[in-house]
Amino acid sequence: MDIRWIVVGLELEKRSNQAVARAMSLAREFRARLEVVHGAGVEGKHLGTARRAFLASHAEEAMARARAAARGKLELIVEDPGFAGLQLDDYLRVSTASGAEALLAAAREHAADLIVIGAHRQRRPFDFGGTARAVLARSPCPVWVEPAEGRRFERVLAPVDLSASTDLVLRAARSIAARFSVPVRVLHVFSPPELAWSAEEGTQRGPTYVVEGLRKEEHAATRELVESFDWGALPVETVFADGDPAATIVEHAGSSDLVVMGTHGHSGLARAVLGSCAYSVLRHGTGPMLVVPQNEDRYRERASSR
């Protein structure tokens, strides 16, 4: 995972403060270019005729206010020495589009390698509406989700399931861990096939030897994958667990872990964005999370177009 361009969303509320701080830290570590994007949302594409006309007549004034607010906000929260001395206009973009549209447009324009967004916890475990959902659903690159109570991570937790996204997850985990000099823990959670397990009763239905055989095969495949992967000098351990994948990942992800996960779209409105497992980890986890899109062709296309 080569990070040369990072795009981060700036909101006027506090929930993006840690996301901006994290993006600046990542830009410094990877020596990447950074663009802070604030979506003013004054385009009004989906509004009625009267409101579109009003916005059009007041667009210049609205954008001037948005720029002033974004500049004021950024001036207050910038603490990274690498950015504190720079002119805000060197890395701040204020767009007429909404937050999600502005972020995605900037990511496409720069062929960004990473989008950073903030999340906050209030009444619900995870605010997965609006900007976050739209960005995660349509991002052409990995998305780093930073909670409002962001903290330093001291280990990378990489849950793998031997799917097509596993190699992408391992590469992303290696890249982040190497830059921040932290160890990697690869986690494989074995979940028995539905036909062999009763979720309601919490008991096994199928023959024991069949389930044990599947468990041994998956453990062996995971161990071989991790051992054959080029980790360089990074300290790496492999952990196996049984149970519900999402709940087990959250349980193993301590307060000082960065979780790096792939995506799997299945069914349902929100879950189709990430897949039920990643979606659940996002909702119930407490630390930062790096979501890696499954479609590897997208990365190859972006890399070849640079």
Contacts in CASP RR format, 6 or more apart in sequence:
PFRMAT RR
TARGET T0000
AUTHOR 0000-0000-0000
METHOD contacts of the structure
MODEL  1
MDIRWIVVGLELEKRSNQAVARAMSLAREFRARLEVVHGAGVEGKHLGTA
RRAFLASHAEEAMARARAAARGKLELIVEDPGFAGLQLDDYLRVSTASGA
EALLAAAREHAADLIVIGAHRQRRPFDFGGTARAVLARSPCPVWVEPAEG
RRFERVLAPVDLSASTDLVLRAARSIAARFSVPVRVLHVFSPPELAWSAE
EGTQRGPTYVVEGLRKEEHAATRELVESFDWGALPVETVFADGDPAATIV
EHAGSSDLVVMGTHGHSGLARAVLGSCAYSVLRHGTGPMLVVPQNEDRYR
ERASSR
1 113 0 8 1.000
1 142 0 8 1.000
1 171 0 8 1.000
1 172 0 8 1.000
1 174 0 8 1.000
1 175 0 8 1.000
1 176 0 8 1.000
2 113 0 8 1.000
2 175 0 8 1.000
3 26 0 8 1.000
3 30 0 8 1.000
3 32 0 8 1.000
3 113 0 8 1.000
3 114 0 8 1.000
3 175 0 8 1.000
4 30 0 8 1.000
4 32 0 8 1.000
4 33 0 8 1.000
4 113 0 8 1.000
5 32 0 8 1.000
5 33 0 8 1.000
5 34 0 8 1.000
5 35 0 8 1.000
5 110 0 8 1.000
5 111 0 8 1.000
5 112 0 8 1.000
5 113 0 8 1.000
5 114 0 8 1.000
6 23 0 8 1.000
6 26 0 8 1.000
6 27 0 8 1.000
6 30 0 8 1.000
6 32 0 8 1.000
6 33 0 8 1.000
6 34 0 8 1.000
6 35 0 8 1.000
6 112 0 8 1.000
6 113 0 8 1.000
6 114 0 8 1.000
6 115 0 8 1.000
6 116 0 8 1.000
7 34 0 8 1.000
7 35 0 8 1.000
7 37 0 8 1.000
7 103 0 8 1.000
7 106 0 8 1.000
7 107 0 8 1.000
7 110 0 8 1.000
7 112 0 8 1.000
7 114 0 8 1.000
7 115 0 8 1.000
7 116 0 8 1.000
8 16 0 8 1.000
8 19 0 8 1.000
8 20 0 8 1.000
8 22 0 8 1.000
8 23 0 8 1.000
8 34 0 8 1.000
8 35 0 8 1.000
8 36 0 8 1.000
8 37 0 8 1.000
8 115 0 8 1.000
8 116 0 8 1.000
8 117 0 8 1.000
9 16 0 8 1.000
9 19 0 8 1.000
9 20 0 8 1.000
9 23 0 8 1.000
9 36 0 8 1.000
9 37 0 8 1.000
9 38 0 8 1.000
9 99 0 8 1.000
9 102 0 8 1.000
9 103 0 8 1.000
9 115 0 8 1.000
9 116 0 8 1.000
9 117 0 8 1.000
9 118 0 8 1.000
9 131 0 8 1.000
10 16 0 8 1.000
10 20 0 8 1.000
10 36 0 8 1.000
10 37 0 8 1.000
10 38 0 8 1.000
10 70 0 8 1.000
10 73 0 8 1.000
10 74 0 8 1.000
10 92 0 8 1.000
11 38 0 8 1.000
11 118 0 8 1.000
11 131 0 8 1.000
12 38 0 8 1.000
12 69 0 8 1.000
12 70 0 8 1.000
12 73 0 8 1.000
13 120 0 8 1.000
14 120 0 8 1.000
14 148 0 8 1.000
15 118 0 8 1.000
15 119 0 8 1.000
15 120 0 8 1.000
15 127 0 8 1.000
15 148 0 8 1.000
16 117 0 8 1.000
16 118 0 8 1.000
17 77 0 8 1.000
17 148 0 8 1.000
18 118 0 8 1.000
18 146 0 8 1.000
18 147 0 8 1.000
18 148 0 8 1.000
18 149 0 8 1.000
18 150 0 8 1.000
19 116 0 8 1.000
19 117 0 8 1.000
19 118 0 8 1.000
19 144 0 8 1.000
19 146 0 8 1.000
20 36 0 8 1.000
20 74 0 8 1.000
20 77 0 8 1.000
20 78 0 8 1.000
20 116 0 8 1.000
21 77 0 8 1.000
21 79 0 8 1.000
21 80 0 8 1.000
22 116 0 8 1.000
22 144 0 8 1.000
22 146 0 8 1.000
22 150 0 8 1.000
22 288 0 8 1.000
23 34 0 8 1.000
23 36 0 8 1.000
23 116 0 8 1.000
23 144 0 8 1.000
24 34 0 8 1.000
24 78 0 8 1.000
24 80 0 8 1.000
24 82 0 8 1.000
24 83 0 8 1.000
25 80 0 8 1.000
26 32 0 8 1.000
26 114 0 8 1.000
26 116 0 8 1.000
26 144 0 8 1.000
27 33 0 8 1.000
27 34 0 8 1.000
28 80 0 8 1.000
28 82 0 8 1.000
29 179 0 8 1.000
29 180 0 8 1.000
30 179 0 8 1.000
32 113 0 8 1.000
32 114 0 8 1.000
33 110 0 8 1.000
34 83 0 8 1.000
34 91 0 8 1.000
35 91 0 8 1.000
35 92 0 8 1.000
35 93 0 8 1.000
35 106 0 8 1.000
35 110 0 8 1.000
36 74 0 8 1.000
36 91 0 8 1.000
36 92 0 8 1.000
36 93 0 8 1.000
37 93 0 8 1.000
37 94 0 8 1.000
37 95 0 8 1.000
37 99 0 8 1.000
37 102 0 8 1.000
37 103 0 8 1.000
37 106 0 8 1.000
38 66 0 8 1.000
38 69 0 8 1.000
38 70 0 8 1.000
38 73 0 8 1.000
38 92 0 8 1.000
38 93 0 8 1.000
38 94 0 8 1.000
38 95 0 8 1.000
38 99 0 8 1.000
38 102 0 8 1.000
39 66 0 8 1.000
39 94 0 8 1.000
39 95 0 8 1.000
39 96 0 8 1.000
39 97 0 8 1.000
39 98 0 8 1.000
39 99 0 8 1.000
39 101 0 8 1.000
39 102 0 8 1.000
39 103 0 8 1.000
40 62 0 8 1.000
40 63 0 8 1.000
40 66 0 8 1.000
40 94 0 8 1.000
40 95 0 8 1.000
40 96 0 8 1.000
40 97 0 8 1.000
41 66 0 8 1.000
41 95 0 8 1.000
41 96 0 8 1.000
41 97 0 8 1.000
41 98 0 8 1.000
41 99 0 8 1.000
41 102 0 8 1.000
42 55 0 8 1.000
42 59 0 8 1.000
42 62 0 8 1.000
42 63 0 8 1.000
42 66 0 8 1.000
42 96 0 8 1.000
43 55 0 8 1.000
43 96 0 8 1.000
43 97 0 8 1.000
43 98 0 8 1.000
44 51 0 8 1.000
44 52 0 8 1.000
44 55 0 8 1.000
47 55 0 8 1.000
55 62 0 8 1.000
59 96 0 8 1.000
63 94 0 8 1.000
63 96 0 8 1.000
66 94 0 8 1.000
67 94 0 8 1.000
70 92 0 8 1.000
70 94 0 8 1.000
71 88 0 8 1.000
71 92 0 8 1.000
74 88 0 8 1.000
74 92 0 8 1.000
75 88 0 8 1.000
78 84 0 8 1.000
83 91 0 8 1.000
93 102 0 8 1.000
93 106 0 8 1.000
95 101 0 8 1.000
95 102 0 8 1.000
95 105 0 8 1.000
95 106 0 8 1.000
97 105 0 8 1.000
98 131 0 8 1.000
99 131 0 8 1.000
100 130 0 8 1.000
100 131 0 8 1.000
100 134 0 8 1.000
100 135 0 8 1.000
100 138 0 8 1.000
101 134 0 8 1.000
103 115 0 8 1.000
103 117 0 8 1.000
103 131 0 8 1.000
103 135 0 8 1.000
104 134 0 8 1.000
104 135 0 8 1.000
104 138 0 8 1.000
104 139 0 8 1.000
104 140 0 8 1.000
106 112 0 8 1.000
107 115 0 8 1.000
107 139 0 8 1.000
107 140 0 8 1.000
107 141 0 8 1.000
108 140 0 8 1.000
111 302 0 8 1.000
111 305 0 8 1.000
111 306 0 8 1.000
112 140 0 8 1.000
112 141 0 8 1.000
113 141 0 8 1.000
113 142 0 8 1.000
114 141 0 8 1.000
114 142 0 8 1.000
114 143 0 8 1.000
114 144 0 8 1.000
115 135 0 8 1.000
115 139 0 8 1.000
115 141 0 8 1.000
115 142 0 8 1.000
115 143 0 8 1.000
115 144 0 8 1.000
116 143 0 8 1.000
116 144 0 8 1.000
116 146 0 8 1.000
117 131 0 8 1.000
117 132 0 8 1.000
117 135 0 8 1.000
117 143 0 8 1.000
117 144 0 8 1.000
117 145 0 8 1.000
117 146 0 8 1.000
118 132 0 8 1.000
118 145 0 8 1.000
118 146 0 8 1.000
118 147 0 8 1.000
118 148 0 8 1.000
119 126 0 8 1.000
119 127 0 8 1.000
119 132 0 8 1.000
119 145 0 8 1.000
119 146 0 8 1.000
119 147 0 8 1.000
119 148 0 8 1.000
119 282 0 8 1.000
120 127 0 8 1.000
120 147 0 8 1.000
120 148 0 8 1.000
121 127 0 8 1.000
121 147 0 8 1.000
121 148 0 8 1.000
121 149 0 8 1.000
125 283 0 8 1.000
125 284 0 8 1.000
125 285 0 8 1.000
126 282 0 8 1.000
126 283 0 8 1.000
126 284 0 8 1.000
126 285 0 8 1.000
128 270 0 8 1.000
128 279 0 8 1.000
128 282 0 8 1.000
128 283 0 8 1.000
132 145 0 8 1.000
133 270 0 8 1.000
133 273 0 8 1.000
135 143 0 8 1.000
136 143 0 8 1.000
136 145 0 8 1.000
136 273 0 8 1.000
136 274 0 8 1.000
136 291 0 8 1.000
137 272 0 8 1.000
137 273 0 8 1.000
139 293 0 8 1.000
140 293 0 8 1.000
140 298 0 8 1.000
140 302 0 8 1.000
141 293 0 8 1.000
141 299 0 8 1.000
141 302 0 8 1.000
142 172 0 8 1.000
142 290 0 8 1.000
142 291 0 8 1.000
142 292 0 8 1.000
142 293 0 8 1.000
143 290 0 8 1.000
143 291 0 8 1.000
144 288 0 8 1.000
144 289 0 8 1.000
144 290 0 8 1.000
144 291 0 8 1.000
145 282 0 8 1.000
145 288 0 8 1.000
145 289 0 8 1.000
145 290 0 8 1.000
145 291 0 8 1.000
146 288 0 8 1.000
147 286 0 8 1.000
147 287 0 8 1.000
147 288 0 8 1.000
149 286 0 8 1.000
150 287 0 8 1.000
150 288 0 8 1.000
151 255 0 8 1.000
151 256 0 8 1.000
151 287 0 8 1.000
152 256 0 8 1.000
153 180 0 8 1.000
153 182 0 8 1.000
153 256 0 8 1.000
153 257 0 8 1.000
153 258 0 8 1.000
153 287 0 8 1.000
153 288 0 8 1.000
154 182 0 8 1.000
154 256 0 8 1.000
154 257 0 8 1.000
155 182 0 8 1.000
155 183 0 8 1.000
155 184 0 8 1.000
155 185 0 8 1.000
155 256 0 8 1.000
155 257 0 8 1.000
155 258 0 8 1.000
156 173 0 8 1.000
156 176 0 8 1.000
156 177 0 8 1.000
156 182 0 8 1.000
156 183 0 8 1.000
156 184 0 8 1.000
156 185 0 8 1.000
156 257 0 8 1.000
156 258 0 8 1.000
156 260 0 8 1.000
157 184 0 8 1.000
157 185 0 8 1.000
157 187 0 8 1.000
157 249 0 8 1.000
157 252 0 8 1.000
157 253 0 8 1.000
157 254 0 8 1.000
157 257 0 8 1.000
157 258 0 8 1.000
157 259 0 8 1.000
157 260 0 8 1.000
158 169 0 8 1.000
158 170 0 8 1.000
158 173 0 8 1.000
158 184 0 8 1.000
158 185 0 8 1.000
158 186 0 8 1.000
158 187 0 8 1.000
158 259 0 8 1.000
158 260 0 8 1.000
158 261 0 8 1.000
159 169 0 8 1.000
159 186 0 8 1.000
159 187 0 8 1.000
159 188 0 8 1.000
159 189 0 8 1.000
159 245 0 8 1.000
159 249 0 8 1.000
159 259 0 8 1.000
159 260 0 8 1.000
159 261 0 8 1.000
159 281 0 8 1.000
160 166 0 8 1.000
160 169 0 8 1.000
160 170 0 8 1.000
160 186 0 8 1.000
160 187 0 8 1.000
160 188 0 8 1.000
160 222 0 8 1.000
160 225 0 8 1.000
161 188 0 8 1.000
161 189 0 8 1.000
161 245 0 8 1.000
162 188 0 8 1.000
162 218 0 8 1.000
162 221 0 8 1.000
162 222 0 8 1.000
162 225 0 8 1.000
163 264 0 8 1.000
163 294 0 8 1.000
164 294 0 8 1.000
164 296 0 8 1.000
165 262 0 8 1.000
165 263 0 8 1.000
165 264 0 8 1.000
165 292 0 8 1.000
165 293 0 8 1.000
165 294 0 8 1.000
165 296 0 8 1.000
166 225 0 8 1.000
167 296 0 8 1.000
168 262 0 8 1.000
168 292 0 8 1.000
168 293 0 8 1.000
168 294 0 8 1.000
168 296 0 8 1.000
168 299 0 8 1.000
169 260 0 8 1.000
169 261 0 8 1.000
169 262 0 8 1.000
169 292 0 8 1.000
170 186 0 8 1.000
170 225 0 8 1.000
170 226 0 8 1.000
170 229 0 8 1.000
172 260 0 8 1.000
172 290 0 8 1.000
172 292 0 8 1.000
173 184 0 8 1.000
173 186 0 8 1.000
173 260 0 8 1.000
174 184 0 8 1.000
174 229 0 8 1.000
174 230 0 8 1.000
174 231 0 8 1.000
174 232 0 8 1.000
174 234 0 8 1.000
176 258 0 8 1.000
176 260 0 8 1.000
176 290 0 8 1.000
177 183 0 8 1.000
177 184 0 8 1.000
177 234 0 8 1.000
178 232 0 8 1.000
178 234 0 8 1.000
183 234 0 8 1.000
183 235 0 8 1.000
183 236 0 8 1.000
183 237 0 8 1.000
184 231 0 8 1.000
184 234 0 8 1.000
184 235 0 8 1.000
184 236 0 8 1.000
184 237 0 8 1.000
185 236 0 8 1.000
185 237 0 8 1.000
185 238 0 8 1.000
185 239 0 8 1.000
185 252 0 8 1.000
185 257 0 8 1.000
186 222 0 8 1.000
186 226 0 8 1.000
186 236 0 8 1.000
186 237 0 8 1.000
186 238 0 8 1.000
186 239 0 8 1.000
187 238 0 8 1.000
187 239 0 8 1.000
187 240 0 8 1.000
187 241 0 8 1.000
187 248 0 8 1.000
187 249 0 8 1.000
187 252 0 8 1.000
188 218 0 8 1.000
188 219 0 8 1.000
188 222 0 8 1.000
188 238 0 8 1.000
188 239 0 8 1.000
188 240 0 8 1.000
188 241 0 8 1.000
189 240 0 8 1.000
189 241 0 8 1.000
189 242 0 8 1.000
189 243 0 8 1.000
189 244 0 8 1.000
189 245 0 8 1.000
189 248 0 8 1.000
189 249 0 8 1.000
190 214 0 8 1.000
190 215 0 8 1.000
190 218 0 8 1.000
190 219 0 8 1.000
190 240 0 8 1.000
190 241 0 8 1.000
190 242 0 8 1.000
190 243 0 8 1.000
191 197 0 8 1.000
191 242 0 8 1.000
191 243 0 8 1.000
191 244 0 8 1.000
191 245 0 8 1.000
192 204 0 8 1.000
192 211 0 8 1.000
192 214 0 8 1.000
192 242 0 8 1.000
193 211 0 8 1.000
193 214 0 8 1.000
195 205 0 8 1.000
195 206 0 8 1.000
196 204 0 8 1.000
196 205 0 8 1.000
196 206 0 8 1.000
196 207 0 8 1.000
196 210 0 8 1.000
196 211 0 8 1.000
197 203 0 8 1.000
197 204 0 8 1.000
197 205 0 8 1.000
197 206 0 8 1.000
197 211 0 8 1.000
198 204 0 8 1.000
198 205 0 8 1.000
204 211 0 8 1.000
215 242 0 8 1.000
219 240 0 8 1.000
222 238 0 8 1.000
222 240 0 8 1.000
223 238 0 8 1.000
226 236 0 8 1.000
226 238 0 8 1.000
239 252 0 8 1.000
241 248 0 8 1.000
241 252 0 8 1.000
242 248 0 8 1.000
245 277 0 8 1.000
246 276 0 8 1.000
246 277 0 8 1.000
246 280 0 8 1.000
246 281 0 8 1.000
246 284 0 8 1.000
247 280 0 8 1.000
247 284 0 8 1.000
249 259 0 8 1.000
249 261 0 8 1.000
249 277 0 8 1.000
249 281 0 8 1.000
250 280 0 8 1.000
250 281 0 8 1.000
250 284 0 8 1.000
250 285 0 8 1.000
253 259 0 8 1.000
253 281 0 8 1.000
253 285 0 8 1.000
253 286 0 8 1.000
253 287 0 8 1.000
254 286 0 8 1.000
254 287 0 8 1.000
255 286 0 8 1.000
255 287 0 8 1.000
257 287 0 8 1.000
258 287 0 8 1.000
258 288 0 8 1.000
258 289 0 8 1.000
258 290 0 8 1.000
259 281 0 8 1.000
259 285 0 8 1.000
259 287 0 8 1.000
259 288 0 8 1.000
259 289 0 8 1.000
259 290 0 8 1.000
260 289 0 8 1.000
260 290 0 8 1.000
260 292 0 8 1.000
261 277 0 8 1.000
261 278 0 8 1.000
261 281 0 8 1.000
261 289 0 8 1.000
261 290 0 8 1.000
261 291 0 8 1.000
261 292 0 8 1.000
262 278 0 8 1.000
262 291 0 8 1.000
262 292 0 8 1.000
262 293 0 8 1.000
262 294 0 8 1.000
263 273 0 8 1.000
263 274 0 8 1.000
263 275 0 8 1.000
263 278 0 8 1.000
263 291 0 8 1.000
263 292 0 8 1.000
263 293 0 8 1.000
263 294 0 8 1.000
264 274 0 8 1.000
264 275 0 8 1.000
264 276 0 8 1.000
264 277 0 8 1.000
264 278 0 8 1.000
264 294 0 8 1.000
265 271 0 8 1.000
265 272 0 8 1.000
265 273 0 8 1.000
265 274 0 8 1.000
265 275 0 8 1.000
265 294 0 8 1.000
266 272 0 8 1.000
266 275 0 8 1.000
266 276 0 8 1.000
270 279 0 8 1.000
271 279 0 8 1.000
273 279 0 8 1.000
274 282 0 8 1.000
274 291 0 8 1.000
278 291 0 8 1.000
281 289 0 8 1.000
282 289 0 8 1.000
282 291 0 8 1.000
END
